[in-house]
Amino acid sequence: MFKIKVEATFSAAHNLRGYKGKCEDLHGHNWKVEVVVANNKLDKIGMVMDFKLLKRKLSRLLERLDHKYLNNVVYFKKVNPTSENMAKYIYDSLKPEIAAIYSVTVWESDNSCATYYAE
């Protein structure tokens, strides 16, 4: 199995509905997103996927979230904007364009992250 990974960042604010504590109040993060693509085979030139293409697709998606209040993003009006749900949102948003997507990890701080992958 071959895997490649790219990282990108964005800044956004959110608050967690139903949470008792500081995170129920409006606050922001400088989020880091890691996307892993995996395949058993390489393409004809020896790649899982072109890093440049993967970075472009991820950047285009993150532009929709950058400097936004995540609770106002359509998806997160019904789904709580936790790191876990953000990882799934990013995974599901990229899956139609990147069939071999393996996982998405969303870091909300240097030492706290959530990962989503489909089994």
N, C-alpha and C positions, 0 to 999 in steps of 0.2 A: 504494500500500500504506500503510495506517495501522497504527501500532504504539503500544501503551501499555505502561508499565512500572510495577511496584510493587516496593517493597523491604520486607523484614522481617528481623529478627534472632533468633537463638537462641544459647544457650550449651550446649555439649556436650563430652564427652571421647571420645577414641578412641585406638587405636594401630594402626599399619599392620603387617599380617602380611606376612612375607617381605621387609621393608624393612631394610636395614642402615644404621643411623644413629639419631639421636635420636628420629625419629618412630616407631621400633618400640616405644618405651616409651610408657606411658600419659601422655597430655597433653591439654590442652583448648584450645578456640578459642571466641571470640565470632564466630560465623558470620554473614555477611550473605548474604541470598538475594535475587536479582533475578529476577522473572518477567516475560517479555514476551509479550503477546498481540497478534496481527496479523490483519488482514483487509483485503481489497480494498474492501469495502463497509462503510458505517456502518449502524447500526440506524435505526429511524424517527425517533429523536430526536437522531441525529448522534453516536453513540458506537460505539466498537469493543466495549466492555464497560464496565459500571459499575465504577469503581475500588473502590467500597465492597464490592461482591460479590467481586471478585478478591482484595482484601485479606483478607476473611473466610475464603475458601477456603484461601488460603495460610496464614493464622494457624492455622486448624484443623489443617492438616497438620503445621505446625512444632511444635505442642503435643506431638505424638507423639515429637519429637526433643529438645525443650528439657530441659536438665538431665539428660540421659540419657548412659549409656555406650553409644555407638553400636554397638560390637561386639556388644552384647546385643540390639539391635533385630533382629527375625526376618530381615529382608532382608539385613542386614549380617553375619549369622552365616556366610553362604556367600560374600558379596561383600565384598571389602575396602573399608572405609569411607574411601576417598580422596575428595577434592573432586570429581573427575570422576564417580565412581560415585554420590556424593550428588546431583549435578546431574541425573543420569539418573533416579535414584529419585524425586526431587521432580517432574520432568517427567512420568514415567510415572504417578505417583500423581495428578497433577492432570489429565492428559489425558482421562480419562472424564468429568470435569465441565466441562472447558474445551476444547472441540474446537479452538478457534483458538489454542491455546497455541503460541508460536513458539520460545521458548528459556528456559532456566533457567541462571543464573550463580550459582555458590556461591563466595563470598569467605571464605578462612580467615584472611586478614590484610589489612591495608590495601593491600598490593601484590601479592597472590597470589590468583588465582581460576581456576576452570574453568567452561566453558560446555558445555551439551549442547543440541542441537537435532536434530530428525529431518529428514532430507533428503527 
